[in-house]
């Protein structure tokens, strides 16, 4: 945060927090002159998913682009897979990630 790399955005309904996104805006490791936005956390309460969540995704994309990001990556958890929504918004599948806990 002290380096100015993190961006936090919130989604509110009638003044109450119903969603949030935390992104890192950093130089791309292979193209250091370009900034890349990486999602660390993105959540919308189930009752607010749908059009409002799509607007939130589009708004966060626009904010990150306004701050100089040339591209953004979003991870999708199997328990809450919104891949089809991302694809309709112009995202493309670039890789699948797996994780193994060691402890």
N, C-alpha and C positions, 0 to 999 in steps of 0.2 A: 504494500500500500504506500509506503514511504517513497518508493520509486515512481509512483504514478502509473503503475501497470494495471491495476484492478479497476473494473467498472461494475458497479452494483446498480441494478434497476429494479423497481418495484411496480407491481400491478395492484391497484386498489379498487374496491367497489364500495361506494357509500362511505369512504374514509377508512375502510378496514383493509388491511393487507391480505390479499388473496393469491398473490404470486410474486415470484422474484427470480432474478437471474444474476449470476456472478460470472464475469468474464475477465480474462487476461488479454490485454492488448500489447503484444510484444513483436519484436522483429522476427520475421520468418527465419528459421535456422539456415536455410539454403539461399534465401534471397533477402539479405539483411536490410536492404533499402525499402522493403515492404513490411507493413504491419499486418499481423494476423490476429484475429479475435478467436480465442478458444473458450468454450463454455466450461466452467467448473461446476456450476449448479444451475439448474433451471427447473422451476416447479410452479405449477398452477393448481390450486385446489380443484378437485374433481367437479364440483358443481359450477365452476367457472371456465371449464374447458369448452372448446367449441369456437365460435366466432370471436369471442373476447380474447381467448388465448392466441388465436391466429393474429389478431391485431397487435397483441403484445409481442409476439415473435417479430412481426414486420417492423414494429416500432423500435425494438432493440437492434434489429439489423440496421435500420436507418441511423440510429444514434451511433453505432459502432462505425459505420461508413463515414458519418460526419466527422468522427474523430480520427479518420485516416486509415481505417482497416480496409484492405483490398479484398479480403475474404474472411469467412467465418466458419468455424467447425462446431458442430453440435453432436453430442453423444446421446444415444437413445437407449434407455434401459429396457430389457425384455419385459419387465413388469408393467411398464408404461410406454409402450411402443407407439410413437407418433411419426414414424418414418413416412407414411403415406402423406401426411400433412406437409412435412418438410419437402418431399418430392414435388408436391403441387405448388410449393412456394419457390421452386427453382433449385433446391439442394440436390446434390447427387451423392450416391453412396461411393465412398472412396476406400474404405477399409472396414473390417470388423475388429473389434478389440476384445481381448479376453483377459481376465485377471485371475490370479491364484493367490489366496491368502497363505502366508507362511507361518503365521502365528495365530 
